[in-house]
């Protein structure tokens, strides 16, 4: 477990908790980092001052390194006609709960590619690690973060994205397989997605680059981490495994859907946010494929409608319209404190490594 990436990150265990904006909390992140892994804050859904507060709240709970994750999607292009059609299509769902859709939709998140305030905040706060999802920020931002001594990670779903990450001078690559929960990290959502699995992608990237590779997607236990390491990854990133943790910010409906279901199933949906993401099957994902479904607004404009519908339904006790992101191995999720989960994962990993070497 004494590989170059762990030494660079300053962590003892090859376990990285995925960022999961809206799910991870400072308490979760600090618990993972204090337990020897790398906790990760997802700040893509907030502004610079909201992210600063999350960073400082985490630092109040740990002196260990942790990661701050940013969304680097192309800024949305508003289309009033498309947005009106989308709201008209969703109107019957709102009506089920005695509500009406918003009159207009807005771009609820600012991409890091066009957020100088977020960059300035990061240069002031200097978190140990920053990671990118949906692409990369401008070269000038990467250079500024590196001059500040921040370690950078980039997410790739395909070898050509990994090449772009390597060419940009980023320090390590997160290989996100198709099994993973939440949003696909593809740079171009309109491009063909080869749907590479975690282990195939990990092996391809290990062979193709000298950068450290972090395997992500569908890994839920120590045996999965051991398998990733055997393929050449230097760490594994787990998201769904931590969704059910005590410190998670998920609501009771999401928790029940994940943990009280003996055979939870997942599917890809773009209806919730306007961008491809893997979710537990629920009432919102069931809308995908409807014969009358129009083209969705750009991400994250569509998410404004999705969040409004979820709020309307939740107010009436229906949780099935939420963004219940989860990976393919969701059935392996466990409910326990994040630090305890890191301890269990580490014990399982070491048992698997002993078995492989025996």
N, C-alpha and C positions, 0 to 999 in steps of 0.2 A: 504493500500500500504506500510505498515511499516513491511515487513517481513524480515526474517533473511538474505536472499540472498541480498536484496537491501541494508541492513545495511552493510553487508560484502563488497559488491562492492562499496559502497559509492555513490549510485545513488538514485534519488528521484522517478523515474518512472520505471515500470516493462517492459521497452521497450529496447530491444537490437537490434542494427542494425547488420545484418549478415556481416561477413568479406568480402566475394566476391572479391577474388584476381582479379585484372585487372579492377574492377568496382568501388570499394570504393576508396576514396581519402582522404588525410589528411583533406581537407576542409569539406568533408562529415562527417568524424569521429568526428572532433572537433565540428561541428554544432550539432550533435546528443548528444554528451556528455555535451555541454554547455546548451542544452535544458532540461537536467535532465535524459536522457537515457544513455545507454552505447554504444558509437561508437566502431567500430571494424575495424582494419586494416588487410587486407589479404596479408601476406608477403611470402606465399608459393611459389610464382612465381619469387622471386628475391633472391639475395644472401645477406650475412650478412651486407655488407656496404649499399646496396640498402635499406634493412629493417631499418638500423640505420637512414638513411636520412628520411625515411617515419615517423619514430617515432619522430625524432627531428622536422620535419616540422609540425607534429600534435601538439607537445608540444608548438610550437610557437603560436598556435591558441587557445589552451585551457590549463587550469590548472586542469581540471577534469580528473577522471580516464577514461581510454579507454583500449580496448582489442587488443592483437596482436595474430593473428591466424597462425598456422603452419601446414604444411602437414606432416603426419607421415606414408606415404605409404611404402611398401617394395621397396627398390631400384630396378630399372628396370634391367632386364637381357637382354642384347643385343642378337639378333638373326639375322644375316645378311641375311639369306635366307627368313625368314618371312618378314623382312623389305623391301627387294627387291621386293617381291610379292606385298606388300602393295603399294609401289610406282608405280609399273606397273599397278595396278588396278586403281590408282588415275590419272594416266597419261592422259587419255582422258579428265578429268575435267580440268587439267592444260592447255591442248591444246586449250580448248574453249576460253582461254584468252591469247593465244599466248605465253604461258609459258611452262616450263618443270619442272618436280619435282626435288627436291634436289638429288644430287648424292648419298648422304648417310644421315641417320638420327642420331640424338644424344639425349641423356638424358638431356632435357633442364632445369629441376628443380632438385635440390638436396633435398632428403628427410631429415627432421629434425632428423630422427633416425641415420643419418650418416653425421651430419653437426656440428662439434665441433666449427667452427667459428661462426655459428649462436647462439649456446648456450653461447659462451663467450660474444658475443655482448649483448645478453639479460641480462646476469648477470651484465654487465656494465651499461646498460641503465635502467634496472629495471622498465619496464612498470608495471602498477598496476595489469593487468590481462593478462594471456596467455591462449589460447585455442588450442586444438588439433583436427585435422580432419584426417580420414582414419586410425585411430589407436592411439597408444601411443608411446612416446619415451622411451628409456631405463630408468630403475628405478633410475639410478644415475643422469640423467638429471632432472627427476621430483624432486628428493631430493634437487638438487642444486638450482632449481628455487624456491622451497618452502623456503629454507634457506635464499634466497634473499628477502623473504616477498611477493612473487608474488602469486596471487590467480590463481588457475588452473581450467580450464573447459575442459571436454572431450565430444566428440560427440558419441552418440550411436544410432543405428538403430534397436536394438533388446535388450531384457533383458540380454542376455548372454554377450553382449558388455558392458552394463551398469555395470554388476558384475565385469568385468575386470577393469573398470574405478574406481569403488569403492575400489577394492582390491589394486589398485595402489596408493590410498591416494589422489586422485584428489578431489577438493572441491565441484564441482557441475557437473551435467550431462545435456547436451543438447540433448533432445529427437528429433531426426530428422525423421519426418514422410515421407512417400512415396510421399506426395503431393509437397514436397519442390523442388525448382529449383536448378540447378547446380549439382555438383557431389554428389552422395550418399556417406555417410561417413562410409560405411561398412569397417570393419577391413580387411576382406579377400574377394576380389572381385570375387574369384572363388567359394565361398561358396553360397549355396542357400539363396536368399534374400526373407524373408517372406513378404516383402512389407507392413509392419505395418503402418497404418495411424497415423497421428500426435496425434489425441485424444486417440486412443486405446493405443499407445505406452506411451503417457504421463501418462495415468491412471495406466498402468502396472508398470511403473517405480516408480510412487508415492507410490504405494502399496508395491513395492519390496525393496525399499531402503530408508534410512534415509537422504540421500543427497538431497539438493535442486534440483529440476528439472526445466529446461527451455524448454518450448515447441517451436518447430520449424517445419515449413513446411506448406505452404498454408495459413498462417495467414497474412491478408492484412489490417485489420481495427480494430477499438476498440472493436467491437463485438466479433471478433475472439480472441482478447487478453482476454476479459472477460470470454469467454468460456474456454480458457486454464487455467485461474486462478481458475475457478469453478471446474475444474478437479484436482486441487491440484498443478499445476505448480506455481512457484513463480515469473516467468517472461516469456515473449515470445520473440523469436528471429525472426525478419522479414528481408528477403532479397529482394525479388522481389518488395516489397512495396517501397524500396529505390532506385531501379535500375533507375527509371524515374526521380529521383531528379535532381535539378539543378547542384549539385556538382558531379554527377556521371561521370565516365570516359568513358561511352559507346559512340560508334560512331553514326552518324546520322541514319544509316540503322537499327541498333539495336533499337534506340529510336523510329523510325517510326514503326517498327514491333511490338513493345510493346504497344505504346500509340495511334497509328493511326488505330488500328485494333479493330473493335467492338467486335469480338469474337476470340481473339487469342487462338490458340490451342497449346498444348505441347505434347512432347513425350520423351521417353528415347532413348538415342543414345550412342553408344560407338565409332562410326566412327570418331568423331571429335578429341577425346583425347586418346582413347584406354581404357577408363574407363567409366562406366555407369553414365550418367548425364542427367538431365531433361532440355530440350531446347524448345524454340519456334519451331514449324515446319518451316523448311527452306530447301534450296537446299541441304545442307550437310546432314541433317537428312533423306532426301528422299533417300540417297544412302544406308542407312541401309536396309538389307533384299534383296539386289541385289543377284541374283542367283550365280554370280561369285565372291562375296565378300570373300576374304581370311581372315584368322585369323589375327587380328590386332596385331601390335607390342605392347609391354608392355607400360603402362602409365609410364612416360610421353613422351616416345619416339615417339609414334603415334602422339602426340600433335605437334611435330616438323613439321610433314607433314601437319597437319590440319592448323597450323598457316601460313605455306607457301602458301597453296592453298587459304586461306582467303585473304592474301596479294595480290596474283596474281589477284584474282577476284575483290577485292576492287579497285585496280589500274585501272580497266576498268569500274568502277561504279556499280559493282554487290556486294551487301552486304550480300547475302544469304548464304555464306559459313562461316560466323562467328559463334563463340560460343555464341549464344544468349540465355543464361541460363535464365529460368523463371519457376516459380511454377504453379501449376494447376489453381490457382485463379488469373492468370495474368490479366484477364479482369478488375480486381479491381484496377489496378495500377493507380497512380495519378502523374501528373507532378507538382512539387512544390519544393521549397527549403527544405532541410532536416529538419531544425529546425521547419519550419512551419508544416511539416508532423508530427513531434513528438507532436506538440501542438494539431493538429487535432486528432491524435490517442488518446491522453490523454483525450481530450474532449469526444470523442466517447466512450472510455472505461468507463469514469465516468457516462455518460448517460446510458450505458448498465447496469452498476452496480446498479444505482438507479432504473432502470426498474426491474431488477431481485429482488431487495429487497423490491420493492413497492407492 
